[in-house]
């Protein structure tokens, strides 16, 4: 092979190598082997062209989802957030909220908050108008993800901004949403909760008579906060928990009923009220199963076990038996032995203890000492 032939072969080999290093062949097309290569090419595109490509790709992926295709919500959120200046905030908000919910379900709370933070940044940089109700939803969802990730202070700041926007809209539902999210952040036990109580009182005054479910949730949250506050605030908790339970039973929503039952349970958590708490805990389990709330379901089972333990019930394990999803476990049967009738199987008798000729002082037999232990026996020393 001449020099020209060798150069041609080397060129072909380098082209094949570059294809392997840069792209990989998939059934759906070629993809870059590394995000750095894709990002480098995207950075070289002009901004209008890049935004238009993000919008087109997002629309194509959304069409695939409409045809029952499998597309991660985070992928759709990424493209529509990048195209928010051209496409508007509607689809970006919708898919960012779905991506955050999917990440929260996977316990990826930091990634969930990052989706919504990128959305708010893109909207601010593009100077795009967003509806107040959508912005409240985004702020509350981001605050929830941050709180679950441990950033409670950042979550409180977002909820204060959401409260101001909700007050501006005059929407009772959004006001209640922000107040309930603020209560879920929690506070130190047996310490004054004036800010949270004031927030719930204000929201309850706005919602009263407009939405029974929201009114029941706010009343239940207020009862719990007062019960876990200082002693001076606790007398209000009892009547509020009864009112919340009454509203929750009329609302017809299992999730609302479980929240009201939990508030009533917390008020009843006093010495000697184990029987009443056990009944409430069983209702919490049933309502949580109907609502599909796994966390509240587990909480109800734990509360039921505590109530049964307080009563000294020997059937703590069987306390959940008979509830939906918790049938009584069957008695285990021994595995079959080839050639033997299971009915004739008996537990073997205990082997008798080995006896020796020696006896102790009480006349009972004792075993022989171990041979290696004989040299460690001390000699008899007569008394002086």
Short mmCIF file of the C-alpha atoms (twelve columns), coordinates in Angstrom:
data_MODEL
# 
_entry.id   MODEL 
# 
loop_
_atom_site.group_PDB 
_atom_site.id 
_atom_site.type_symbol 
_atom_site.label_atom_id 
_atom_site.label_alt_id 
_atom_site.label_comp_id 
_atom_site.label_asym_id 
_atom_site.label_seq_id 
_atom_site.Cartn_x 
_atom_site.Cartn_y 
_atom_site.Cartn_z 
_atom_site.pdbx_PDB_model_num 
ATOM 1   C CA . UNK A 1   0.000   0.000   0.000   1 
ATOM 2   C CA . UNK A 2   1.416   3.331   -1.031  1 
ATOM 3   C CA . UNK A 3   1.561   6.520   0.967   1 
ATOM 4   C CA . UNK A 4   -1.666  7.775   -0.580  1 
ATOM 5   C CA . UNK A 5   -3.454  4.540   0.329   1 
ATOM 6   C CA . UNK A 6   -2.219  4.667   3.909   1 
ATOM 7   C CA . UNK A 7   -3.348  8.278   4.284   1 
ATOM 8   C CA . UNK A 8   -6.784  7.393   2.927   1 
ATOM 9   C CA . UNK A 9   -7.103  4.440   5.345   1 
ATOM 10  C CA . UNK A 10  -6.049  6.603   8.281   1 
ATOM 11  C CA . UNK A 11  -8.600  9.246   7.316   1 
ATOM 12  C CA . UNK A 12  -11.390 6.691   7.129   1 
ATOM 13  C CA . UNK A 13  -10.386 5.229   10.493  1 
ATOM 14  C CA . UNK A 14  -10.366 8.662   12.100  1 
ATOM 15  C CA . UNK A 15  -13.828 9.403   10.697  1 
ATOM 16  C CA . UNK A 16  -15.186 6.149   12.125  1 
ATOM 17  C CA . UNK A 17  -13.493 6.868   15.457  1 
ATOM 18  C CA . UNK A 18  -14.929 10.386  15.604  1 
ATOM 19  C CA . UNK A 19  -18.400 9.000   14.949  1 
ATOM 20  C CA . UNK A 20  -18.024 6.548   17.838  1 
ATOM 21  C CA . UNK A 21  -16.698 9.222   20.186  1 
ATOM 22  C CA . UNK A 22  -19.247 11.872  19.261  1 
ATOM 23  C CA . UNK A 23  -22.512 10.012  18.619  1 
ATOM 24  C CA . UNK A 24  -24.051 6.646   19.405  1 
ATOM 25  C CA . UNK A 25  -26.687 4.970   17.256  1 
ATOM 26  C CA . UNK A 26  -30.055 4.343   18.910  1 
ATOM 27  C CA . UNK A 27  -33.261 2.968   17.518  1 
ATOM 28  C CA . UNK A 28  -34.751 6.482   17.697  1 
ATOM 29  C CA . UNK A 29  -31.700 8.101   16.024  1 
ATOM 30  C CA . UNK A 30  -28.183 9.215   16.836  1 
ATOM 31  C CA . UNK A 31  -27.374 10.860  20.142  1 
ATOM 32  C CA . UNK A 32  -24.328 12.620  21.503  1 
ATOM 33  C CA . UNK A 33  -22.176 10.524  23.806  1 
ATOM 34  C CA . UNK A 34  -21.572 13.467  26.151  1 
ATOM 35  C CA . UNK A 35  -23.667 16.486  27.123  1 
ATOM 36  C CA . UNK A 36  -20.641 18.759  26.633  1 
ATOM 37  C CA . UNK A 37  -20.689 18.085  22.885  1 
ATOM 38  C CA . UNK A 38  -24.400 18.838  22.637  1 
ATOM 39  C CA . UNK A 39  -24.086 21.994  24.732  1 
ATOM 40  C CA . UNK A 40  -21.152 23.212  22.623  1 
ATOM 41  C CA . UNK A 41  -23.164 22.905  19.425  1 
ATOM 42  C CA . UNK A 42  -26.174 24.590  21.020  1 
ATOM 43  C CA . UNK A 43  -24.048 27.506  22.216  1 
ATOM 44  C CA . UNK A 44  -22.877 28.140  18.653  1 
ATOM 45  C CA . UNK A 45  -26.465 28.556  17.471  1 
ATOM 46  C CA . UNK A 46  -27.967 32.010  17.395  1 
ATOM 47  C CA . UNK A 47  -30.378 32.706  20.244  1 
ATOM 48  C CA . UNK A 48  -33.560 32.950  18.131  1 
ATOM 49  C CA . UNK A 49  -32.713 29.712  16.321  1 
ATOM 50  C CA . UNK A 50  -31.942 27.926  19.601  1 
ATOM 51  C CA . UNK A 51  -35.205 29.058  21.229  1 
ATOM 52  C CA . UNK A 52  -37.190 27.971  18.156  1 
ATOM 53  C CA . UNK A 53  -35.538 24.541  18.248  1 
ATOM 54  C CA . UNK A 54  -36.420 24.114  21.934  1 
ATOM 55  C CA . UNK A 55  -40.027 25.005  21.192  1 
ATOM 56  C CA . UNK A 56  -40.194 22.568  18.245  1 
ATOM 57  C CA . UNK A 57  -38.612 19.751  20.222  1 
ATOM 58  C CA . UNK A 58  -40.924 20.357  23.181  1 
ATOM 59  C CA . UNK A 59  -43.986 20.339  20.915  1 
ATOM 60  C CA . UNK A 60  -42.819 17.079  19.296  1 
ATOM 61  C CA . UNK A 61  -42.273 15.448  22.690  1 
ATOM 62  C CA . UNK A 62  -45.668 16.663  23.897  1 
ATOM 63  C CA . UNK A 63  -47.250 15.130  20.807  1 
ATOM 64  C CA . UNK A 64  -45.502 11.855  21.634  1 
ATOM 65  C CA . UNK A 65  -46.958 11.959  25.161  1 
ATOM 66  C CA . UNK A 66  -50.419 12.509  23.661  1 
ATOM 67  C CA . UNK A 67  -49.890 9.280   21.664  1 
ATOM 68  C CA . UNK A 68  -49.092 7.366   24.908  1 
ATOM 69  C CA . UNK A 69  -45.346 7.640   24.422  1 
ATOM 70  C CA . UNK A 70  -42.888 7.516   27.290  1 
ATOM 71  C CA . UNK A 71  -41.277 10.909  27.858  1 
ATOM 72  C CA . UNK A 72  -39.923 12.150  31.185  1 
ATOM 73  C CA . UNK A 73  -41.679 15.331  32.398  1 
ATOM 74  C CA . UNK A 74  -38.261 16.816  33.188  1 
ATOM 75  C CA . UNK A 75  -37.304 16.621  29.501  1 
ATOM 76  C CA . UNK A 76  -40.426 18.486  28.437  1 
ATOM 77  C CA . UNK A 77  -39.942 21.040  31.204  1 
ATOM 78  C CA . UNK A 78  -36.360 21.696  30.089  1 
ATOM 79  C CA . UNK A 79  -37.342 22.493  26.500  1 
ATOM 80  C CA . UNK A 80  -40.374 24.619  27.315  1 
ATOM 81  C CA . UNK A 81  -38.476 26.576  29.983  1 
ATOM 82  C CA . UNK A 82  -35.750 27.309  27.427  1 
ATOM 83  C CA . UNK A 83  -38.446 28.465  24.947  1 
ATOM 84  C CA . UNK A 84  -40.503 30.507  27.422  1 
ATOM 85  C CA . UNK A 85  -39.671 33.780  25.653  1 
ATOM 86  C CA . UNK A 86  -41.239 32.457  22.439  1 
ATOM 87  C CA . UNK A 87  -43.796 29.908  23.629  1 
ATOM 88  C CA . UNK A 88  -45.055 31.696  26.727  1 
ATOM 89  C CA . UNK A 89  -45.238 30.447  30.333  1 
ATOM 90  C CA . UNK A 90  -48.308 28.183  30.139  1 
ATOM 91  C CA . UNK A 91  -46.689 24.939  28.966  1 
ATOM 92  C CA . UNK A 92  -43.470 25.661  30.843  1 
ATOM 93  C CA . UNK A 93  -45.377 26.015  34.127  1 
ATOM 94  C CA . UNK A 94  -47.446 22.891  33.510  1 
ATOM 95  C CA . UNK A 95  -44.504 20.619  32.730  1 
ATOM 96  C CA . UNK A 96  -42.259 22.120  35.408  1 
ATOM 97  C CA . UNK A 97  -44.902 21.352  38.043  1 
ATOM 98  C CA . UNK A 98  -45.250 17.807  36.700  1 
ATOM 99  C CA . UNK A 99  -41.479 17.337  36.702  1 
ATOM 100 C CA . UNK A 100 -41.265 18.611  40.282  1 
ATOM 101 C CA . UNK A 101 -44.052 16.261  41.388  1 
ATOM 102 C CA . UNK A 102 -42.312 13.299  39.727  1 
ATOM 103 C CA . UNK A 103 -38.997 14.130  41.410  1 
ATOM 104 C CA . UNK A 104 -40.682 14.559  44.797  1 
ATOM 105 C CA . UNK A 105 -42.284 11.131  44.377  1 
ATOM 106 C CA . UNK A 106 -38.775 9.760   43.767  1 
ATOM 107 C CA . UNK A 107 -37.513 11.611  46.908  1 
ATOM 108 C CA . UNK A 108 -35.349 13.876  44.697  1 
ATOM 109 C CA . UNK A 109 -36.471 17.054  46.454  1 
ATOM 110 C CA . UNK A 110 -33.473 19.155  45.440  1 
ATOM 111 C CA . UNK A 111 -34.013 18.386  41.752  1 
ATOM 112 C CA . UNK A 112 -37.723 19.153  42.114  1 
ATOM 113 C CA . UNK A 113 -36.987 22.607  43.525  1 
ATOM 114 C CA . UNK A 114 -34.385 23.203  40.792  1 
ATOM 115 C CA . UNK A 115 -37.005 22.753  38.028  1 
ATOM 116 C CA . UNK A 116 -39.194 25.467  39.505  1 
ATOM 117 C CA . UNK A 117 -36.289 27.770  40.284  1 
ATOM 118 C CA . UNK A 118 -35.107 27.576  36.652  1 
ATOM 119 C CA . UNK A 119 -38.658 28.309  35.545  1 
ATOM 120 C CA . UNK A 120 -38.901 31.462  37.659  1 
ATOM 121 C CA . UNK A 121 -35.476 32.600  36.477  1 
ATOM 122 C CA . UNK A 122 -36.362 32.088  32.813  1 
ATOM 123 C CA . UNK A 123 -39.647 33.967  33.214  1 
ATOM 124 C CA . UNK A 124 -37.889 36.881  34.920  1 
ATOM 125 C CA . UNK A 125 -35.119 37.080  32.306  1 
ATOM 126 C CA . UNK A 126 -37.576 36.892  29.404  1 
ATOM 127 C CA . UNK A 127 -39.858 39.494  31.035  1 
ATOM 128 C CA . UNK A 128 -42.866 37.292  30.334  1 
ATOM 129 C CA . UNK A 129 -46.134 37.921  32.160  1 
ATOM 130 C CA . UNK A 130 -47.425 35.011  34.216  1 
ATOM 131 C CA . UNK A 131 -50.831 34.717  35.859  1 
ATOM 132 C CA . UNK A 132 -50.891 35.234  39.612  1 
ATOM 133 C CA . UNK A 133 -52.581 31.897  40.294  1 
ATOM 134 C CA . UNK A 134 -49.884 30.053  38.319  1 
ATOM 135 C CA . UNK A 135 -47.138 31.918  40.166  1 
ATOM 136 C CA . UNK A 136 -48.690 31.010  43.530  1 
ATOM 137 C CA . UNK A 137 -48.783 27.339  42.515  1 
ATOM 138 C CA . UNK A 138 -45.127 27.465  41.477  1 
ATOM 139 C CA . UNK A 139 -44.009 29.186  44.693  1 
ATOM 140 C CA . UNK A 140 -45.957 26.781  46.931  1 
ATOM 141 C CA . UNK A 141 -44.631 23.715  45.090  1 
ATOM 142 C CA . UNK A 142 -41.052 24.990  45.244  1 
ATOM 143 C CA . UNK A 143 -41.427 25.795  48.953  1 
ATOM 144 C CA . UNK A 144 -42.711 22.283  49.616  1 
ATOM 145 C CA . UNK A 145 -39.740 20.719  47.789  1 
ATOM 146 C CA . UNK A 146 -37.264 22.960  49.629  1 
ATOM 147 C CA . UNK A 147 -38.849 22.150  52.996  1 
ATOM 148 C CA . UNK A 148 -38.601 18.430  52.294  1 
ATOM 149 C CA . UNK A 149 -34.977 18.933  51.283  1 
ATOM 150 C CA . UNK A 150 -34.271 20.655  54.606  1 
ATOM 151 C CA . UNK A 151 -34.164 24.309  53.442  1 
ATOM 152 C CA . UNK A 152 -36.946 25.546  55.703  1 
ATOM 153 C CA . UNK A 153 -35.823 29.190  55.778  1 
ATOM 154 C CA . UNK A 154 -35.853 29.448  51.980  1 
ATOM 155 C CA . UNK A 155 -39.268 27.790  51.934  1 
ATOM 156 C CA . UNK A 156 -40.664 30.365  54.380  1 
ATOM 157 C CA . UNK A 157 -39.406 33.197  52.198  1 
ATOM 158 C CA . UNK A 158 -41.143 31.776  49.130  1 
ATOM 159 C CA . UNK A 159 -44.393 31.308  51.047  1 
ATOM 160 C CA . UNK A 160 -44.330 34.934  52.221  1 
ATOM 161 C CA . UNK A 161 -44.075 36.005  48.581  1 
ATOM 162 C CA . UNK A 162 -46.886 33.610  47.675  1 
ATOM 163 C CA . UNK A 163 -49.053 35.046  50.467  1 
ATOM 164 C CA . UNK A 164 -48.636 38.575  49.121  1 
ATOM 165 C CA . UNK A 165 -49.602 37.443  45.611  1 
ATOM 166 C CA . UNK A 166 -52.603 35.485  46.922  1 
ATOM 167 C CA . UNK A 167 -53.800 38.532  48.827  1 
ATOM 168 C CA . UNK A 168 -53.464 40.572  45.652  1 
ATOM 169 C CA . UNK A 169 -55.612 38.149  43.680  1 
ATOM 170 C CA . UNK A 170 -58.318 37.930  46.350  1 
ATOM 171 C CA . UNK A 171 -58.749 34.201  45.650  1 
ATOM 172 C CA . UNK A 172 -59.865 32.370  48.848  1 
ATOM 173 C CA . UNK A 173 -58.559 29.049  47.502  1 
ATOM 174 C CA . UNK A 174 -55.049 30.407  46.944  1 
ATOM 175 C CA . UNK A 175 -55.085 32.091  50.368  1 
ATOM 176 C CA . UNK A 176 -56.009 28.786  52.005  1 
ATOM 177 C CA . UNK A 177 -53.363 26.960  49.937  1 
ATOM 178 C CA . UNK A 178 -50.595 29.250  51.177  1 
ATOM 179 C CA . UNK A 179 -51.800 29.119  54.791  1 
ATOM 180 C CA . UNK A 180 -51.869 25.315  54.803  1 
ATOM 181 C CA . UNK A 181 -48.393 25.177  53.246  1 
ATOM 182 C CA . UNK A 182 -47.112 27.529  55.947  1 
ATOM 183 C CA . UNK A 183 -48.569 25.289  58.663  1 
ATOM 184 C CA . UNK A 184 -46.938 22.225  57.120  1 
ATOM 185 C CA . UNK A 185 -43.500 23.750  57.652  1 
ATOM 186 C CA . UNK A 186 -43.993 23.070  61.361  1 
ATOM 187 C CA . UNK A 187 -42.598 24.734  64.458  1 
ATOM 188 C CA . UNK A 188 -40.914 23.791  67.705  1 
ATOM 189 C CA . UNK A 189 -43.167 21.851  70.112  1 
ATOM 190 C CA . UNK A 190 -44.631 23.716  73.116  1 
ATOM 191 C CA . UNK A 191 -43.499 27.070  71.781  1 
ATOM 192 C CA . UNK A 192 -45.696 30.001  70.709  1 
ATOM 193 C CA . UNK A 193 -46.914 29.729  67.129  1 
ATOM 194 C CA . UNK A 194 -48.411 33.179  66.839  1 
ATOM 195 C CA . UNK A 195 -47.412 33.721  63.203  1 
ATOM 196 C CA . UNK A 196 -48.830 30.419  61.963  1 
ATOM 197 C CA . UNK A 197 -51.989 30.741  64.075  1 
ATOM 198 C CA . UNK A 198 -52.576 34.271  62.782  1 
ATOM 199 C CA . UNK A 199 -52.072 33.088  59.204  1 
ATOM 200 C CA . UNK A 200 -54.585 30.244  59.625  1 
ATOM 201 C CA . UNK A 201 -57.109 32.485  61.420  1 
ATOM 202 C CA . UNK A 202 -56.919 35.025  58.596  1 
ATOM 203 C CA . UNK A 203 -57.306 32.372  55.893  1 
ATOM 204 C CA . UNK A 204 -60.193 30.724  57.756  1 
ATOM 205 C CA . UNK A 205 -62.048 34.039  57.915  1 
ATOM 206 C CA . UNK A 206 -61.650 34.412  54.138  1 
ATOM 207 C CA . UNK A 207 -62.677 30.847  53.245  1 
ATOM 208 C CA . UNK A 208 -65.542 30.374  55.740  1 
ATOM 209 C CA . UNK A 209 -68.796 29.614  53.932  1 
ATOM 210 C CA . UNK A 210 -67.231 29.370  50.458  1 
ATOM 211 C CA . UNK A 211 -65.492 25.961  50.316  1 
ATOM 212 C CA . UNK A 212 -66.412 23.284  52.916  1 
ATOM 213 C CA . UNK A 213 -63.352 21.138  52.185  1 
ATOM 214 C CA . UNK A 214 -60.911 24.035  52.491  1 
ATOM 215 C CA . UNK A 215 -62.674 25.280  55.609  1 
ATOM 216 C CA . UNK A 216 -62.388 21.823  57.174  1 
ATOM 217 C CA . UNK A 217 -58.666 21.600  56.318  1 
ATOM 218 C CA . UNK A 218 -57.928 25.038  57.732  1 
ATOM 219 C CA . UNK A 219 -59.921 24.334  60.910  1 
ATOM 220 C CA . UNK A 220 -58.093 21.043  61.404  1 
ATOM 221 C CA . UNK A 221 -54.693 22.673  60.851  1 
ATOM 222 C CA . UNK A 222 -55.550 25.455  63.300  1 
ATOM 223 C CA . UNK A 223 -56.646 22.922  65.929  1 
ATOM 224 C CA . UNK A 224 -53.368 21.020  65.599  1 
ATOM 225 C CA . UNK A 225 -51.255 24.162  65.818  1 
ATOM 226 C CA . UNK A 226 -53.077 25.320  68.949  1 
ATOM 227 C CA . UNK A 227 -52.809 21.876  70.549  1 
ATOM 228 C CA . UNK A 228 -49.036 21.780  70.004  1 
ATOM 229 C CA . UNK A 229 -48.550 25.396  71.055  1 
ATOM 230 C CA . UNK A 230 -48.174 26.740  74.608  1 
ATOM 231 C CA . UNK A 231 -50.667 25.808  77.321  1 
ATOM 232 C CA . UNK A 232 -52.572 29.093  77.040  1 
ATOM 233 C CA . UNK A 233 -53.554 28.322  73.428  1 
ATOM 234 C CA . UNK A 234 -54.726 24.725  73.912  1 
ATOM 235 C CA . UNK A 235 -58.288 25.320  75.208  1 
ATOM 236 C CA . UNK A 236 -59.321 26.458  71.705  1 
ATOM 237 C CA . UNK A 237 -58.068 23.225  70.120  1 
ATOM 238 C CA . UNK A 238 -60.847 20.939  71.389  1 
ATOM 239 C CA . UNK A 239 -63.874 22.775  69.952  1 
ATOM 240 C CA . UNK A 240 -62.011 23.475  66.711  1 
ATOM 241 C CA . UNK A 241 -61.143 19.781  66.244  1 
ATOM 242 C CA . UNK A 242 -64.779 18.802  66.751  1 
ATOM 243 C CA . UNK A 243 -65.860 21.450  64.238  1 
ATOM 244 C CA . UNK A 244 -63.219 20.271  61.764  1 
ATOM 245 C CA . UNK A 245 -64.353 16.659  62.075  1 
ATOM 246 C CA . UNK A 246 -67.947 17.663  61.489  1 
ATOM 247 C CA . UNK A 247 -66.988 19.615  58.363  1 
ATOM 248 C CA . UNK A 248 -64.718 16.824  57.163  1 
ATOM 249 C CA . UNK A 249 -67.433 14.196  57.355  1 
ATOM 250 C CA . UNK A 250 -69.724 16.439  55.298  1 
ATOM 251 C CA . UNK A 251 -67.079 17.303  52.706  1 
ATOM 252 C CA . UNK A 252 -67.063 13.824  51.147  1 
ATOM 253 C CA . UNK A 253 -63.288 13.925  50.518  1 
ATOM 254 C CA . UNK A 254 -61.188 11.120  52.093  1 
ATOM 255 C CA . UNK A 255 -58.030 13.264  52.203  1 
ATOM 256 C CA . UNK A 256 -59.841 16.076  54.004  1 
ATOM 257 C CA . UNK A 257 -61.457 13.618  56.413  1 
ATOM 258 C CA . UNK A 258 -58.098 12.042  57.278  1 
ATOM 259 C CA . UNK A 259 -56.652 15.489  58.094  1 
ATOM 260 C CA . UNK A 260 -59.619 16.279  60.352  1 
ATOM 261 C CA . UNK A 261 -59.371 12.903  62.070  1 
ATOM 262 C CA . UNK A 262 -55.676 13.499  62.716  1 
ATOM 263 C CA . UNK A 263 -56.456 16.849  64.353  1 
ATOM 264 C CA . UNK A 264 -59.059 15.229  66.591  1 
ATOM 265 C CA . UNK A 265 -56.584 12.466  67.472  1 
ATOM 266 C CA . UNK A 266 -53.947 14.992  68.529  1 
ATOM 267 C CA . UNK A 267 -56.424 16.762  70.818  1 
ATOM 268 C CA . UNK A 268 -57.409 13.427  72.385  1 
ATOM 269 C CA . UNK A 269 -53.787 12.412  73.010  1 
ATOM 270 C CA . UNK A 270 -54.114 12.567  76.798  1 
ATOM 271 C CA . UNK A 271 -53.763 9.889   79.505  1 
ATOM 272 C CA . UNK A 272 -56.684 7.480   79.616  1 
ATOM 273 C CA . UNK A 273 -57.979 8.285   76.102  1 
ATOM 274 C CA . UNK A 274 -56.381 5.300   74.377  1 
ATOM 275 C CA . UNK A 275 -59.700 3.715   73.496  1 
ATOM 276 C CA . UNK A 276 -61.041 6.839   71.779  1 
ATOM 277 C CA . UNK A 277 -57.743 7.363   69.962  1 
ATOM 278 C CA . UNK A 278 -57.732 3.779   68.707  1 
ATOM 279 C CA . UNK A 279 -61.124 4.310   67.078  1 
ATOM 280 C CA . UNK A 280 -59.958 7.566   65.464  1 
ATOM 281 C CA . UNK A 281 -56.741 5.887   64.255  1 
ATOM 282 C CA . UNK A 282 -58.715 3.104   62.570  1 
ATOM 283 C CA . UNK A 283 -60.748 5.726   60.730  1 
ATOM 284 C CA . UNK A 284 -57.535 7.463   59.669  1 
ATOM 285 C CA . UNK A 285 -56.248 4.220   58.154  1 
ATOM 286 C CA . UNK A 286 -59.466 3.654   56.212  1 
ATOM 287 C CA . UNK A 287 -59.646 7.259   54.973  1 
ATOM 288 C CA . UNK A 288 -55.963 7.268   53.953  1 
ATOM 289 C CA . UNK A 289 -56.428 4.078   51.945  1 
ATOM 290 C CA . UNK A 290 -59.430 5.613   50.186  1 
ATOM 291 C CA . UNK A 291 -57.401 8.742   49.408  1 
ATOM 292 C CA . UNK A 292 -54.338 6.778   48.258  1 
ATOM 293 C CA . UNK A 293 -52.128 8.595   50.773  1 
ATOM 294 C CA . UNK A 294 -49.362 6.185   51.780  1 
ATOM 295 C CA . UNK A 295 -47.767 8.551   54.304  1 
ATOM 296 C CA . UNK A 296 -51.022 9.187   56.147  1 
ATOM 297 C CA . UNK A 297 -51.803 5.450   55.991  1 
ATOM 298 C CA . UNK A 298 -48.517 4.589   57.708  1 
ATOM 299 C CA . UNK A 299 -49.096 7.362   60.238  1 
ATOM 300 C CA . UNK A 300 -52.535 5.966   61.064  1 
ATOM 301 C CA . UNK A 301 -51.136 2.488   61.652  1 
ATOM 302 C CA . UNK A 302 -48.463 3.892   63.959  1 
ATOM 303 C CA . UNK A 303 -51.047 5.861   65.939  1 
ATOM 304 C CA . UNK A 304 -53.222 2.772   66.214  1 
ATOM 305 C CA . UNK A 305 -50.314 0.730   67.575  1 
ATOM 306 C CA . UNK A 306 -49.558 3.438   70.161  1 
ATOM 307 C CA . UNK A 307 -53.180 3.536   71.303  1 
ATOM 308 C CA . UNK A 308 -53.333 -0.248  71.666  1 
ATOM 309 C CA . UNK A 309 -50.070 -0.307  73.593  1 
ATOM 310 C CA . UNK A 310 -51.385 2.339   75.968  1 
ATOM 311 C CA . UNK A 311 -54.420 0.144   76.682  1 
ATOM 312 C CA . UNK A 312 -52.159 -2.834  77.347  1 
ATOM 313 C CA . UNK A 313 -53.847 -4.800  74.602  1 
ATOM 314 C CA . UNK A 314 -52.198 -8.195  73.926  1 
ATOM 315 C CA . UNK A 315 -53.418 -8.038  70.340  1 
ATOM 316 C CA . UNK A 316 -51.252 -5.137  69.166  1 
ATOM 317 C CA . UNK A 317 -50.163 -7.118  66.146  1 
ATOM 318 C CA . UNK A 318 -53.727 -8.036  65.295  1 
ATOM 319 C CA . UNK A 319 -54.992 -4.498  65.892  1 
ATOM 320 C CA . UNK A 320 -54.753 -3.744  62.176  1 
ATOM 321 C CA . UNK A 321 -56.325 -7.069  61.233  1 
ATOM 322 C CA . UNK A 322 -59.699 -6.633  59.671  1 
ATOM 323 C CA . UNK A 323 -58.829 -3.229  58.230  1 
ATOM 324 C CA . UNK A 324 -58.761 -2.857  54.443  1 
ATOM 325 C CA . UNK A 325 -55.402 -3.948  53.127  1 
ATOM 326 C CA . UNK A 326 -54.455 -5.695  56.377  1 
ATOM 327 C CA . UNK A 327 -55.994 -9.194  56.496  1 
ATOM 328 C CA . UNK A 328 -55.078 -11.449 59.371  1 
ATOM 329 C CA . UNK A 329 -52.038 -13.521 58.363  1 
ATOM 330 C CA . UNK A 330 -52.646 -17.298 58.128  1 
ATOM 331 C CA . UNK A 331 -50.976 -19.684 60.548  1 
ATOM 332 C CA . UNK A 332 -47.763 -21.003 58.981  1 
ATOM 333 C CA . UNK A 333 -47.690 -24.726 58.169  1 
ATOM 334 C CA . UNK A 334 -44.545 -26.882 58.254  1 
ATOM 335 C CA . UNK A 335 -43.103 -27.877 54.879  1 
ATOM 336 C CA . UNK A 336 -44.029 -31.390 53.711  1 
ATOM 337 C CA . UNK A 337 -41.503 -34.174 54.190  1 
ATOM 338 C CA . UNK A 338 -41.306 -36.779 51.386  1 
ATOM 339 C CA . UNK A 339 -42.613 -40.152 52.500  1 
ATOM 340 C CA . UNK A 340 -44.264 -38.926 55.708  1 
ATOM 341 C CA . UNK A 341 -47.802 -37.961 56.573  1 
ATOM 342 C CA . UNK A 342 -47.905 -34.324 57.781  1 
ATOM 343 C CA . UNK A 343 -50.535 -35.272 60.391  1 
ATOM 344 C CA . UNK A 344 -48.144 -37.771 61.979  1 
ATOM 345 C CA . UNK A 345 -45.300 -35.298 62.317  1 
ATOM 346 C CA . UNK A 346 -44.488 -34.526 65.943  1 
ATOM 347 C CA . UNK A 347 -41.889 -32.377 67.520  1 
ATOM 348 C CA . UNK A 348 -39.005 -34.625 68.620  1 
ATOM 349 C CA . UNK A 349 -38.651 -35.144 72.331  1 
ATOM 350 C CA . UNK A 350 -35.907 -33.303 74.130  1 
ATOM 351 C CA . UNK A 351 -32.711 -35.285 74.523  1 
ATOM 352 C CA . UNK A 352 -32.082 -36.172 78.198  1 
ATOM 353 C CA . UNK A 353 -29.157 -34.486 79.856  1 
ATOM 354 C CA . UNK A 354 -25.980 -36.531 80.100  1 
ATOM 355 C CA . UNK A 355 -25.430 -37.802 83.586  1 
ATOM 356 C CA . UNK A 356 -22.251 -38.668 85.421  1 
ATOM 357 C CA . UNK A 357 -21.472 -40.370 88.641  1 
ATOM 358 C CA . UNK A 358 -20.833 -37.158 90.489  1 
ATOM 359 C CA . UNK A 359 -23.529 -35.307 92.413  1 
ATOM 360 C CA . UNK A 360 -23.685 -31.827 93.820  1 
ATOM 361 C CA . UNK A 361 -24.486 -30.937 97.410  1 
ATOM 362 C CA . UNK A 362 -28.234 -30.963 96.737  1 
ATOM 363 C CA . UNK A 363 -28.022 -34.513 95.443  1 
ATOM 364 C CA . UNK A 364 -28.419 -33.597 91.757  1 
ATOM 365 C CA . UNK A 365 -26.106 -34.827 89.022  1 
ATOM 366 C CA . UNK A 366 -23.523 -32.487 87.567  1 
ATOM 367 C CA . UNK A 367 -21.526 -32.837 84.389  1 
ATOM 368 C CA . UNK A 368 -17.841 -33.679 84.263  1 
ATOM 369 C CA . UNK A 369 -15.484 -30.669 84.105  1 
ATOM 370 C CA . UNK A 370 -13.834 -30.009 80.798  1 
ATOM 371 C CA . UNK A 371 -10.413 -31.726 80.582  1 
ATOM 372 C CA . UNK A 372 -8.684  -28.433 79.822  1 
ATOM 373 C CA . UNK A 373 -10.264 -26.823 82.854  1 
ATOM 374 C CA . UNK A 374 -8.755  -29.268 85.349  1 
ATOM 375 C CA . UNK A 375 -5.344  -27.615 85.446  1 
ATOM 376 C CA . UNK A 376 -6.977  -24.276 86.223  1 
ATOM 377 C CA . UNK A 377 -8.608  -25.555 89.438  1 
ATOM 378 C CA . UNK A 378 -7.019  -24.102 92.492  1 
ATOM 379 C CA . UNK A 379 -5.615  -26.485 95.085  1 
ATOM 380 C CA . UNK A 380 -7.462  -26.904 98.372  1 
ATOM 381 C CA . UNK A 381 -5.980  -24.717 101.081 1 
ATOM 382 C CA . UNK A 382 -6.868  -25.903 104.582 1 
ATOM 383 C CA . UNK A 383 -8.100  -23.301 107.013 1 
ATOM 384 C CA . UNK A 384 -5.597  -22.153 109.571 1 
# 
